[in-house]
Amino acid sequence: MQNELIEVGTAAVVVMLALAVEHYMPWGRKLHVVARYVLGCLAIDVPVSAVLALWGEWGVLALLWVCTICGGATVGLLHLVDVLLVSRMKAEAVHRENQVLREVINGEDEE
């Protein structure tokens, strides 16, 4: 039991250090939101996976990674949907602005 507590504590410290390093890492430029998501998940899942493997909890380890991968795929897909929706809204706004400009120009030509 004491070894398990040490292993859990060690994994927790590794997770905290990894997240702190990722948070303050001078990346040179801002990382894409999906890249930040992946790095955050890896910072948590890798140490937890190490402990689960050490304990021989292969079913739980599989569950962790299946859920992480499915969750990541969902986040990536939803991010793509958001990008497409924003692009569509911008295109519609440009179309409306062009329509207004055409009406203004045509209205001035009639006078």
Contacts in CASP RR format, 6 or more apart in sequence:
PFRMAT RR
TARGET T0000
AUTHOR 0000-0000-0000
METHOD contacts of the structure
MODEL  1
MQNELIEVGTAAVVVMLALAVEHYMPWGRKLHVVARYVLGCLAIDVPVSA
VLALWGEWGVLALLWVCTICGGATVGLLHLVDVLLVSRMKAEAVHRENQV
LREVINGEDEE
4 55 0 8 1.000
7 51 0 8 1.000
7 54 0 8 1.000
7 55 0 8 1.000
8 51 0 8 1.000
10 47 0 8 1.000
10 51 0 8 1.000
11 47 0 8 1.000
11 48 0 8 1.000
11 50 0 8 1.000
11 51 0 8 1.000
12 47 0 8 1.000
14 47 0 8 1.000
15 43 0 8 1.000
15 44 0 8 1.000
15 47 0 8 1.000
15 48 0 8 1.000
18 40 0 8 1.000
18 43 0 8 1.000
18 44 0 8 1.000
18 46 0 8 1.000
18 47 0 8 1.000
19 40 0 8 1.000
19 43 0 8 1.000
19 44 0 8 1.000
22 36 0 8 1.000
22 39 0 8 1.000
22 40 0 8 1.000
22 43 0 8 1.000
31 39 0 8 1.000
33 79 0 8 1.000
34 75 0 8 1.000
34 76 0 8 1.000
34 79 0 8 1.000
37 72 0 8 1.000
37 75 0 8 1.000
37 76 0 8 1.000
38 72 0 8 1.000
41 68 0 8 1.000
41 72 0 8 1.000
45 64 0 8 1.000
45 65 0 8 1.000
45 68 0 8 1.000
48 64 0 8 1.000
49 61 0 8 1.000
49 64 0 8 1.000
49 65 0 8 1.000
52 58 0 8 1.000
52 60 0 8 1.000
52 61 0 8 1.000
52 64 0 8 1.000
53 61 0 8 1.000
END
